[in-house]
Amino acid sequence: MERRVLIAIFLSFIVLYAYQAFFVKPAPKPGAAGAQTQSSKTEPPNVAKPAAPAAAVPASAPAAAPLVADSQEKDTVVETRDVIAVITNRGARLKSWRLKKYLDQQDRKPQELIENKLPTQPLPMTLSTSDAQLDATLNSALYTVAGAPSSMISTPADVRFEYSDAAGVHATKTFHFVPDSYVVSVQVTVNQGNRAIAPALVWGPAVGDVAEVTRYTQSAEGLLFPLNKNSPDRLSVKNVTQQPTYDGDFHFAGVDDNYFMTVALATGPSRVTYQPVTIPPPAGSKDTARTLVTYSIAPQKPQAVRFFVGPKDFGVLGAIGPEATKAINFGIFAVIVVPLLQSLKWIHGYVPNYGWDIIILTVLINLLIFPLRHKSVVSMRKMQEIQPEMKAIQDRYSKLKATDPAKQKMNQEMMALYKERGVNPASGCVPMLLTLPLIYAFYALLSTAIELRGAPFFGWIHDLSARDPYFITPILMGVSQLGQQLMMPTTGTDPAQQKMMMFMPIMFTFMFLWAPSGLALYWLVSNLWTIGQQYATNYIIGPPATRTIRPAAERRLKRVGGGKTEAADAQKS
């Protein structure tokens, strides 16, 4: 049983490492400000063409004479407790959306979530209709602005943009900001003469956090959560190329990456359209092309559309609704990850360093499984004590083939021995089985929880979600793993198993070299705890009892009274 569990753990880590090494690509560095999209002739087969020209701002001004418009282009800055938003009056569109509490990984400035350096691509809140000329007018006009705040807002505020011209086009956009939220509401009305038009709201290439360089960053992909499903659909570039349009009711729809997302929240029956955009690297750069995703949303009924543009923080999303928290991709062990994350944040409230928080949480977890691990060591000690008897039984049947019916007697004798000595051969596997999901859960926690993004520990560890830059933590972890293996009771004499057990620390060390440093820290502390508990258990139960089993031939030659052997005595009787 133990051999199978160890092999399962070994193979599980091989699969985990192989997945990270071959399928999770690092986020490329940001491209040049004037980067252009590739032409359809040079694009990969699974990448769609760039956004339609109507979505971008035309170079020329609207043909009709403006009646309500501004004379020059200008920006309106709205600052809340969490966000600094910049809206240009050209098309009344979002130009910048920076998160004050999250810094980018290069310049350590507020994280920008809008890709605003691509002149051929639309900015968020671009309007799209079936009329290309009308789109050009709506998205290039200089709107008038009313309600622009002069300082950071402390109460909900509306900023209203308006435009009309002699051709009968009249448009308004009203942005509603809340001082303590990452949500902005946008109300749009468009009329052409006496005809009301319901345009789609286009969000340009998303998400704009192109400075994320950790290899654990998930690339941008579509995020669609229909009302009739229990979890969101994650749409790759291939998915949205094959099916760009989705109709229905959604909890939210948009684009996300590892740590941030921009989504339209529930709007009733709507049409959501996705489109991938390939952004080539700067000239002369060795970086690969980046692929981002644009999306648009068109509610069937005129209404304000609420957009969440912010971090995938469990607490922040939970304030929006329980469905919003499912945007965080914790994987199959979410049922473990969520309590771990909540416990970690609770500890962080008292000890404001996530490195120490991981250590404290690891100790608490090991305290909980202390009885199971103690029982496991005691069981392994009992197994060690009966090894000579087990070996004697195995030797008596060693010459029989596995298909020989008499071979079954060996298993019966082994089970009888286990029962006589009160040994459960499977009890030594329980802690390992419990630890394996915790490893995966911690891995998911450290590589997806934004709370640990850029969280330092001390000294050389500046980001617990990234690998140790000097590999000190994984090497110490490997040494502690080796010490733990040397202390464990020997429960078998299989040379192959013995070699595998000693080879495991080397494999663990190699795999943890590129794992998040927080995960290596967790495993190191857990190993040190196990070593300490092993010493305590050995002290409690004392040294192992030694039992010597003489070979069967020696027992048969044992002499009885009168110098006769047992065999001779049996013949005479």
Legacy VTK file of the C-alpha trace (Angstrom):
# vtk DataFile Version 3.0
C-alpha trace
ASCII
DATASET POLYDATA
POINTS 573 float
0.000 0.000 0.000
2.772 2.434 0.976
4.701 1.733 -2.196
1.654 2.518 -4.327
1.021 5.752 -2.419
4.621 6.877 -2.826
4.551 6.091 -6.523
1.272 8.036 -6.811
2.823 11.042 -5.076
5.879 10.795 -7.293
3.854 10.609 -10.496
1.529 13.395 -9.334
4.429 15.772 -8.920
5.883 14.727 -12.258
2.547 15.563 -13.913
2.306 18.864 -12.021
5.806 19.877 -13.006
5.387 18.779 -16.608
2.154 20.750 -16.889
3.818 23.903 -15.594
6.908 23.426 -17.744
5.209 22.644 -21.045
1.687 24.087 -20.942
1.800 27.205 -18.746
3.656 29.853 -20.670
5.159 32.947 -19.035
3.448 36.248 -19.631
5.508 38.069 -22.278
6.903 41.514 -21.722
4.909 44.529 -22.858
5.154 45.497 -26.479
6.030 48.848 -27.930
3.594 51.722 -27.651
2.950 51.772 -31.343
2.724 48.027 -31.880
0.415 46.983 -34.678
-1.620 43.803 -35.020
-0.455 41.155 -37.437
-2.122 40.870 -40.782
-4.411 37.959 -41.488
-1.772 36.444 -43.775
0.804 36.053 -41.034
-1.479 35.222 -38.115
-1.511 31.738 -36.612
-4.485 29.621 -37.669
-6.253 29.995 -34.306
-6.063 33.799 -34.072
-8.821 35.962 -35.475
-8.361 39.232 -37.274
-8.035 42.469 -35.295
-11.073 44.443 -34.289
-13.118 46.006 -37.050
-11.933 49.473 -38.125
-15.246 50.948 -36.986
-14.274 50.219 -33.382
-11.134 52.333 -33.584
-11.081 56.115 -33.641
-11.037 57.511 -37.185
-8.514 60.184 -37.986
-11.090 62.592 -39.412
-13.727 64.499 -37.460
-17.457 63.843 -37.959
-18.793 65.278 -41.206
-21.909 66.910 -39.700
-21.553 70.202 -37.859
-21.536 69.607 -34.089
-24.225 71.333 -32.037
-23.332 70.117 -28.539
-19.632 69.302 -28.399
-16.327 70.446 -26.968
-13.766 72.380 -28.945
-10.733 70.372 -27.887
-9.798 66.964 -26.569
-9.312 66.701 -22.815
-9.229 64.110 -20.067
-11.413 63.771 -16.983
-9.808 62.143 -13.961
-11.980 60.412 -11.376
-10.213 59.156 -8.269
-11.821 56.852 -5.711
-10.384 55.065 -2.721
-9.281 52.172 -4.943
-9.091 53.466 -8.523
-7.741 56.308 -10.637
-9.850 56.439 -13.813
-9.148 58.665 -16.807
-11.892 59.304 -19.380
-11.162 61.066 -22.648
-13.935 63.213 -24.103
-13.080 61.881 -27.565
-15.763 59.274 -27.796
-16.316 59.474 -24.001
-14.207 56.379 -23.430
-11.996 55.039 -20.677
-8.373 55.870 -21.308
-6.852 54.529 -18.096
-7.915 52.489 -15.076
-5.232 52.155 -12.428
-5.517 50.219 -9.176
-4.079 52.176 -6.267
-3.613 49.156 -3.979
-1.813 46.961 -6.534
1.528 47.836 -8.096
2.837 46.614 -11.416
5.828 44.282 -11.433
8.228 46.577 -13.275
7.821 50.206 -12.239
6.048 49.582 -8.909
3.345 52.057 -9.863
-0.459 51.598 -9.637
-1.406 48.667 -11.863
-2.880 49.683 -15.221
-5.683 47.436 -16.498
-6.368 49.135 -19.836
-4.245 48.418 -22.865
-4.172 52.038 -24.061
-1.044 52.118 -26.246
-2.453 50.428 -29.332
-3.818 53.102 -31.689
-5.449 50.545 -33.979
-7.492 49.024 -31.145
-10.580 50.444 -29.418
-10.584 51.862 -25.923
-13.132 50.596 -23.375
-16.662 51.985 -23.748
-16.342 52.286 -27.505
-19.798 52.100 -29.126
-20.610 49.648 -31.901
-23.729 49.623 -34.100
-24.566 48.184 -37.479
-23.730 51.559 -39.085
-19.984 52.083 -39.571
-20.379 55.815 -40.283
-22.414 56.299 -37.126
-19.793 54.373 -35.141
-17.107 56.688 -36.500
-19.111 59.714 -35.425
-19.906 58.407 -31.943
-16.347 57.301 -31.185
-14.429 60.299 -32.579
-16.680 63.167 -31.466
-15.539 65.536 -28.710
-18.224 65.259 -26.041
-18.997 67.941 -23.482
-18.438 66.958 -19.854
-20.618 67.681 -16.831
-20.091 66.629 -13.231
-16.341 66.076 -13.382
-15.049 65.920 -9.778
-12.182 68.180 -8.756
-10.813 65.815 -6.104
-11.108 62.255 -4.857
-14.777 61.419 -4.489
-16.185 60.506 -1.078
-19.774 59.934 -2.245
-21.232 58.348 -5.398
-20.673 60.594 -8.389
-21.948 60.803 -11.994
-19.893 62.141 -14.891
-22.043 62.904 -17.941
-20.797 63.191 -21.533
-23.014 64.579 -24.301
-22.770 65.129 -28.046
-25.177 66.125 -30.814
-24.780 67.349 -34.387
-26.746 68.773 -37.280
-27.307 65.286 -38.770
-29.622 64.461 -35.874
-27.182 62.329 -33.918
-27.538 62.753 -30.176
-25.591 60.649 -27.682
-25.026 60.686 -23.943
-22.836 58.529 -21.724
-23.121 58.672 -17.968
-20.456 57.056 -15.800
-21.472 56.294 -12.217
-18.629 55.878 -9.720
-18.765 54.613 -6.138
-15.954 55.689 -3.776
-15.209 52.221 -2.357
-15.719 49.893 -5.309
-14.064 48.615 -8.471
-17.428 48.787 -10.242
-18.378 51.502 -12.702
-21.855 51.764 -14.256
-22.299 53.126 -17.777
-25.634 54.363 -19.136
-25.716 55.032 -22.885
-28.442 56.634 -25.003
-28.070 57.152 -28.746
-30.648 58.687 -31.099
-30.405 59.316 -34.800
-33.246 61.666 -35.609
-36.363 60.125 -34.078
-34.866 56.643 -34.035
-33.444 55.221 -30.804
-30.366 53.027 -31.276
-29.049 50.420 -28.824
-25.284 50.136 -29.391
-23.024 47.465 -27.982
-20.362 48.503 -25.486
-16.928 47.366 -26.636
-14.041 46.734 -24.272
-10.743 46.786 -26.103
-7.854 44.334 -25.631
-7.987 42.977 -22.084
-6.544 42.573 -19.554
-3.905 45.303 -19.742
-1.574 44.083 -16.990
1.159 43.281 -19.498
3.954 43.770 -16.969
3.136 40.479 -15.257
6.247 38.385 -15.865
5.889 35.487 -13.428
5.664 32.090 -15.153
2.595 31.303 -13.051
0.500 34.033 -14.645
-2.483 32.736 -16.568
-2.808 34.311 -20.012
-5.865 36.405 -20.775
-8.923 34.416 -21.788
-12.646 34.863 -22.097
-14.670 34.431 -18.920
-18.366 33.658 -19.309
-20.678 32.581 -16.482
-24.181 31.669 -17.722
-27.011 31.662 -15.195
-27.786 28.022 -15.935
-24.303 26.773 -14.953
-22.534 26.241 -11.642
-19.148 27.544 -12.735
-17.855 29.947 -15.375
-16.666 28.871 -18.801
-13.081 29.788 -19.607
-12.721 30.498 -23.298
-9.326 30.137 -24.932
-8.318 31.906 -28.125
-9.275 28.780 -30.037
-12.712 28.731 -28.386
-13.570 32.334 -29.216
-12.240 31.950 -32.746
-14.561 29.013 -33.346
-17.534 30.642 -31.600
-17.205 34.393 -31.020
-20.838 35.180 -30.085
-22.847 34.015 -27.064
-26.470 34.873 -26.254
-28.197 34.443 -22.914
-28.332 35.523 -19.278
-24.997 35.738 -17.513
-23.767 36.294 -13.973
-20.848 38.035 -15.651
-19.041 38.088 -18.972
-15.646 39.468 -19.897
-11.946 38.655 -19.814
-9.632 37.648 -16.989
-6.086 36.551 -16.361
-4.355 35.186 -13.287
-4.910 38.136 -10.950
-7.251 40.685 -12.566
-10.394 40.783 -14.642
-12.729 43.120 -16.449
-16.279 41.810 -16.723
-19.771 43.109 -17.308
-21.991 42.069 -14.418
-25.497 40.633 -14.795
-27.467 42.673 -17.357
-30.319 40.335 -18.226
-30.569 38.796 -21.718
-27.521 39.999 -23.663
-25.251 39.206 -26.558
-21.554 38.858 -25.782
-19.019 38.856 -28.610
-15.339 37.981 -28.279
-12.452 38.579 -30.640
-8.753 37.682 -30.189
-6.121 40.226 -31.155
-2.474 39.352 -31.770
0.024 42.025 -30.773
3.518 41.562 -32.242
6.615 42.288 -30.151
8.655 45.452 -30.680
10.968 45.493 -33.679
14.187 43.634 -32.932
12.791 42.066 -29.762
13.095 38.350 -29.052
9.786 38.317 -27.202
6.898 36.369 -28.655
3.677 37.962 -29.830
0.984 38.580 -27.231
-2.615 37.561 -27.754
-5.307 39.525 -25.944
-9.075 39.288 -26.178
-11.594 42.024 -26.875
-15.233 41.671 -25.961
-18.463 43.602 -26.359
-21.814 43.336 -24.608
-25.188 44.335 -26.014
-28.147 44.088 -23.573
-31.492 43.399 -25.234
-33.112 46.152 -23.180
-31.684 49.668 -22.726
-30.117 49.846 -19.279
-26.994 50.801 -17.391
-24.243 48.199 -17.638
-22.119 47.561 -14.556
-18.471 46.698 -15.145
-16.129 45.228 -12.552
-12.543 46.176 -13.368
-10.251 45.071 -10.604
-8.473 42.343 -8.664
-9.630 38.777 -8.267
-9.626 39.201 -4.510
-11.890 36.711 -2.745
-13.209 39.290 -0.292
-13.777 41.964 -2.943
-15.615 39.563 -5.232
-17.588 38.136 -2.323
-18.998 41.619 -1.668
-20.449 41.585 -5.200
-22.017 38.157 -4.792
-21.105 34.517 -4.162
-21.065 33.789 -7.897
-18.351 36.393 -8.468
-15.866 34.479 -6.310
-15.982 31.617 -8.813
-13.998 33.779 -11.199
-10.925 32.748 -9.189
-9.691 29.498 -10.668
-8.672 27.529 -7.578
-8.994 24.240 -9.455
-10.403 20.937 -8.240
-9.270 21.531 -4.659
-11.198 24.774 -4.239
-13.052 23.216 -1.298
-9.684 23.131 0.517
-8.154 26.278 -0.969
-10.931 28.621 0.153
-10.701 27.695 3.871
-6.904 27.859 3.634
-7.083 31.320 2.091
-9.565 32.561 4.664
-7.430 31.149 7.470
-4.328 32.742 5.980
-6.033 36.143 5.761
-7.309 35.780 9.325
-3.774 35.125 10.562
-2.538 38.028 8.434
-4.778 40.315 10.448
-2.567 39.588 13.469
0.793 38.921 11.779
1.099 41.212 8.731
3.659 39.117 6.844
2.411 36.352 4.580
5.642 34.373 4.953
5.161 34.074 8.691
1.457 33.529 8.091
2.283 30.473 5.949
4.556 29.151 8.702
1.879 29.646 11.375
-0.799 28.044 9.209
1.506 25.090 8.485
2.063 24.550 12.208
-1.688 24.702 12.871
-2.380 22.162 10.115
0.281 19.814 11.477
-1.190 20.163 14.957
-4.534 19.019 13.580
-3.058 15.913 11.967
-0.675 15.215 14.870
-2.746 12.253 16.191
-3.013 10.676 12.736
0.703 11.044 12.103
1.520 9.658 15.547
-0.702 6.667 14.899
0.959 6.225 11.521
4.458 6.145 13.039
3.347 3.673 15.715
1.847 1.450 13.023
5.021 1.663 10.956
7.043 0.740 14.056
4.864 -2.354 14.546
5.363 -3.215 10.892
9.112 -2.870 11.405
9.021 -5.215 14.384
7.266 -8.017 12.492
9.485 -7.716 9.405
11.515 -10.846 10.297
8.342 -12.927 10.619
6.957 -11.497 7.391
10.226 -12.307 5.657
10.100 -15.859 6.953
6.584 -16.335 5.589
7.559 -14.859 2.213
10.633 -17.091 1.993
8.576 -20.254 2.543
6.452 -19.419 -0.500
9.133 -17.724 -2.620
9.520 -20.666 -5.015
5.825 -20.839 -5.829
4.443 -19.123 -8.895
1.990 -16.278 -8.479
-0.704 -18.401 -10.164
-0.203 -21.325 -7.763
-3.298 -21.700 -5.512
-0.976 -22.458 -2.600
0.351 -18.903 -2.927
-2.901 -17.678 -1.402
-1.901 -19.313 1.882
0.924 -16.780 2.148
-1.567 -13.907 2.129
-3.697 -15.682 4.704
-0.695 -16.169 6.995
0.294 -12.510 6.529
-3.200 -11.297 7.444
-3.239 -13.609 10.462
0.097 -12.152 11.553
-1.246 -8.587 11.153
-4.293 -9.464 13.229
-2.255 -11.224 15.935
0.114 -8.262 16.367
-2.562 -5.569 15.941
-0.990 -4.061 12.830
-2.889 -2.173 10.108
-0.615 -2.038 7.038
-2.643 0.804 5.509
-2.543 3.146 8.527
0.910 4.398 7.627
-0.439 5.820 4.357
-3.158 8.063 5.812
-1.020 11.161 6.557
0.545 10.987 3.087
-2.895 10.803 1.493
-4.007 13.803 3.565
-0.868 15.755 2.715
-1.144 15.331 -1.057
-4.360 17.401 -1.437
-2.849 20.025 0.870
0.170 20.304 -1.422
-2.050 20.885 -4.443
-4.268 23.265 -2.455
-1.283 25.312 -1.301
0.050 25.338 -4.852
-3.279 26.666 -6.169
-3.452 29.171 -3.325
0.053 30.533 -3.846
-0.203 30.753 -7.625
-3.713 32.254 -7.904
-4.487 34.245 -4.739
-3.794 37.898 -5.444
-3.142 38.443 -1.736
0.219 36.692 -2.223
1.123 38.482 -5.459
4.314 40.351 -4.696
4.042 39.530 -0.974
7.563 39.527 0.548
8.849 37.329 3.359
12.292 38.573 4.335
15.777 38.865 2.878
15.948 37.556 -0.650
12.310 36.400 -0.902
10.401 39.352 -2.351
7.455 37.466 -3.834
5.979 34.349 -2.241
4.058 33.560 -5.430
7.286 33.353 -7.488
10.234 30.980 -7.230
13.090 31.521 -4.813
15.623 33.499 -6.907
18.591 31.793 -5.221
16.987 28.345 -4.717
17.842 28.433 -1.006
14.382 27.451 0.231
13.941 24.403 -2.044
17.449 23.139 -1.238
16.772 23.402 2.492
13.471 21.653 1.858
15.287 18.815 0.087
17.775 18.410 2.926
14.959 18.291 5.469
13.120 15.753 3.283
16.208 13.538 3.247
16.542 13.787 7.034
12.896 12.866 7.410
13.326 9.796 5.191
16.347 8.624 7.181
14.353 8.816 10.407
11.297 6.933 9.181
10.971 3.320 10.371
11.916 0.750 7.748
8.769 -1.201 6.951
10.083 -3.292 4.102
13.218 -4.807 2.695
12.473 -4.305 -0.997
15.681 -2.717 -2.398
13.763 -0.949 -5.197
11.430 0.642 -2.674
14.375 1.661 -0.486
16.096 3.359 -3.438
12.919 5.152 -4.464
12.434 6.466 -0.947
15.948 7.920 -0.942
15.541 9.277 -4.473
12.326 11.150 -3.616
14.054 14.071 -1.800
16.187 14.684 -4.877
13.139 14.752 -7.136
11.237 16.996 -4.730
14.166 19.415 -4.603
14.394 19.556 -8.380
10.656 20.188 -8.802
10.522 22.819 -6.060
13.302 24.854 -7.684
10.682 26.485 -9.919
7.709 26.244 -7.569
6.422 29.304 -5.670
8.754 30.076 -2.783
5.742 30.090 -0.462
5.060 26.444 -1.353
8.692 25.496 -0.677
8.441 27.364 2.624
5.309 25.414 3.561
6.935 22.078 2.706
10.150 22.969 4.549
8.288 23.884 7.738
6.140 20.757 7.432
9.262 18.585 7.099
10.895 20.196 10.128
7.713 19.640 12.111
7.611 15.983 11.038
11.224 15.480 12.114
10.460 17.006 15.510
7.343 14.877 15.885
9.331 11.785 14.902
11.782 12.451 17.728
8.880 12.939 20.154
7.142 9.757 19.022
10.341 7.720 19.242
10.844 8.979 22.795
7.271 8.081 23.748
7.173 4.575 22.261
10.801 3.726 22.985
13.248 1.767 20.821
11.895 -0.955 18.519
11.654 -4.474 19.896
13.918 -6.940 18.108
12.679 -10.396 17.222
14.938 -13.071 15.714
13.299 -15.784 13.673
15.494 -18.855 13.108
15.339 -20.552 9.702
12.983 -23.495 9.386
15.856 -26.001 8.952
17.446 -24.857 12.222
14.180 -25.332 14.062
13.829 -28.879 12.704
17.342 -29.824 13.942
16.715 -28.593 17.450
17.486 -31.456 19.848
15.051 -32.710 22.438
15.611 -35.033 25.474
18.218 -37.844 25.161
20.132 -36.096 22.369
17.453 -36.916 19.787
16.237 -34.408 17.251
12.618 -33.432 16.809
12.594 -35.147 13.434
13.938 -38.436 14.840
11.512 -38.345 17.707
8.652 -37.774 15.310
9.678 -40.820 13.208
9.690 -43.139 16.203
6.384 -41.941 17.406
LINES 1 574
573 0 1 2 3 4 5 6 7 8 9 10 11 12 13 14 15 16 17 18 19 20 21 22 23 24 25 26 27 28 29 30 31 32 33 34 35 36 37 38 39 40 41 42 43 44 45 46 47 48 49 50 51 52 53 54 55 56 57 58 59 60 61 62 63 64 65 66 67 68 69 70 71 72 73 74 75 76 77 78 79 80 81 82 83 84 85 86 87 88 89 90 91 92 93 94 95 96 97 98 99 100 101 102 103 104 105 106 107 108 109 110 111 112 113 114 115 116 117 118 119 120 121 122 123 124 125 126 127 128 129 130 131 132 133 134 135 136 137 138 139 140 141 142 143 144 145 146 147 148 149 150 151 152 153 154 155 156 157 158 159 160 161 162 163 164 165 166 167 168 169 170 171 172 173 174 175 176 177 178 179 180 181 182 183 184 185 186 187 188 189 190 191 192 193 194 195 196 197 198 199 200 201 202 203 204 205 206 207 208 209 210 211 212 213 214 215 216 217 218 219 220 221 222 223 224 225 226 227 228 229 230 231 232 233 234 235 236 237 238 239 240 241 242 243 244 245 246 247 248 249 250 251 252 253 254 255 256 257 258 259 260 261 262 263 264 265 266 267 268 269 270 271 272 273 274 275 276 277 278 279 280 281 282 283 284 285 286 287 288 289 290 291 292 293 294 295 296 297 298 299 300 301 302 303 304 305 306 307 308 309 310 311 312 313 314 315 316 317 318 319 320 321 322 323 324 325 326 327 328 329 330 331 332 333 334 335 336 337 338 339 340 341 342 343 344 345 346 347 348 349 350 351 352 353 354 355 356 357 358 359 360 361 362 363 364 365 366 367 368 369 370 371 372 373 374 375 376 377 378 379 380 381 382 383 384 385 386 387 388 389 390 391 392 393 394 395 396 397 398 399 400 401 402 403 404 405 406 407 408 409 410 411 412 413 414 415 416 417 418 419 420 421 422 423 424 425 426 427 428 429 430 431 432 433 434 435 436 437 438 439 440 441 442 443 444 445 446 447 448 449 450 451 452 453 454 455 456 457 458 459 460 461 462 463 464 465 466 467 468 469 470 471 472 473 474 475 476 477 478 479 480 481 482 483 484 485 486 487 488 489 490 491 492 493 494 495 496 497 498 499 500 501 502 503 504 505 506 507 508 509 510 511 512 513 514 515 516 517 518 519 520 521 522 523 524 525 526 527 528 529 530 531 532 533 534 535 536 537 538 539 540 541 542 543 544 545 546 547 548 549 550 551 552 553 554 555 556 557 558 559 560 561 562 563 564 565 566 567 568 569 570 571 572
